[in-house]
Amino acid sequence: NAGVTQTPKFQVLKTGQSMTLQCAQDMNHNSMYWYRQDPGMGLRLIYYSASEGTTDKGEVPNGYNVSRLNKREFSLRLESAAPSQTSVYFCASNRDPSGELFFGEGSRLTVL
Amino acid sequence: QKEVEQDPGPLSVPEGAIVSLNCTYSNSAFQYFMWYRQYSRKGPELLMYTYSSGNKEDGRFTAQVDKSSKYISLFIRDSQPSDSATYLCAFFNFGNEKLTFGTGTRLTIIP
C-alpha cells in the first residue's frame, strides 16, 4: 500500500522556470492538500481540494496553481519559480476534513 | 500573537529519560489536539490525538491537554534513540475545518 506518492523527490530550478509537482494517493481519500515546510515557519497550507473538482486557497497561495485531476491526483504548479519558493513541499490527504492527515515523503525544491 | 507557540529546541536527552514536549495556543475554537512525528527527510505522521482535557496514553506516549490554560504536552517515557525526530503539535478547528501546526521541536535521544 503506497499511501501518498510525490514526484519528483528533488528538483533544482533557475529563477523564472516552471515546473509541476505531482501527487497521487491510493487510499480513496476525498481531500488533498499541498503544504510547504520551511525552517522556523512550520507547515503552511498552500492549496487544498476538499473533493474532486474543487480547489481552494490556503495560507500562502501566491505564485502557485493547482489541479485536482481526478480523485487520486492533485498537482502543484509553479509558473515562474522564485528563490523564495525554495522549500520542502508535502502533499497530504484524508478521507474527510479532520486533523488526521496522511503525508507523502516530500519534494525538495531549490530555486537558484 | 501567534495562534500556536512551540519551542523549536533542539532538545537532546539521554536514552531512558522522560521527555516533555509542549505547545501553547490562543484559539479557543480548537477542538482536536494532535501530535505528529516527523523523521528526518520524511513526511509527518500522526502519533496521537485527543479532544478533551486530561491525559491519553498510548504505550510510552502520553498526550496531555489543559484547555483552561490552553496548553498541551506530549510525554515520552523510557525514551529510545528511535524516538529521535521532530515533533509537531497540531490543532483542528471543526468550525472552519482548518488544521494549524506548531513549528516543531527537534528531539535527539542520545544512546
HADDOCK unambig.tbl for C-alpha pairs under 7 A between the chains (distance, minus, plus):
assign (segid A and resid 40 and name CA) (segid B and resid 103 and name CA) 6.05 0.50 0.50
assign (segid A and resid 41 and name CA) (segid B and resid 103 and name CA) 5.77 0.50 0.50
assign (segid A and resid 42 and name CA) (segid B and resid 101 and name CA) 6.76 0.50 0.50
assign (segid A and resid 42 and name CA) (segid B and resid 102 and name CA) 6.23 0.50 0.50
assign (segid A and resid 42 and name CA) (segid B and resid 103 and name CA) 3.91 0.50 0.50
assign (segid A and resid 42 and name CA) (segid B and resid 104 and name CA) 6.58 0.50 0.50
assign (segid A and resid 43 and name CA) (segid B and resid 101 and name CA) 6.29 0.50 0.50
assign (segid A and resid 97 and name CA) (segid B and resid 97 and name CA) 6.04 0.50 0.50
assign (segid A and resid 98 and name CA) (segid B and resid 92 and name CA) 6.85 0.50 0.50
assign (segid A and resid 98 and name CA) (segid B and resid 97 and name CA) 6.87 0.50 0.50
assign (segid A and resid 99 and name CA) (segid B and resid 92 and name CA) 5.41 0.50 0.50
assign (segid A and resid 99 and name CA) (segid B and resid 99 and name CA) 6.07 0.50 0.50
assign (segid A and resid 100 and name CA) (segid B and resid 46 and name CA) 6.54 0.50 0.50
assign (segid A and resid 102 and name CA) (segid B and resid 45 and name CA) 6.64 0.50 0.50
assign (segid A and resid 103 and name CA) (segid B and resid 43 and name CA) 5.40 0.50 0.50
assign (segid A and resid 103 and name CA) (segid B and resid 44 and name CA) 6.18 0.50 0.50
assign (segid A and resid 103 and name CA) (segid B and resid 45 and name CA) 6.82 0.50 0.50
assign (segid A and resid 104 and name CA) (segid B and resid 43 and name CA) 5.58 0.50 0.50
assign (segid A and resid 105 and name CA) (segid B and resid 42 and name CA) 4.74 0.50 0.50
assign (segid A and resid 105 and name CA) (segid B and resid 43 and name CA) 4.51 0.50 0.50
assign (segid A and resid 106 and name CA) (segid B and resid 42 and name CA) 6.63 0.50 0.50
assign (segid A and resid 106 and name CA) (segid B and resid 43 and name CA) 6.08 0.50 0.50
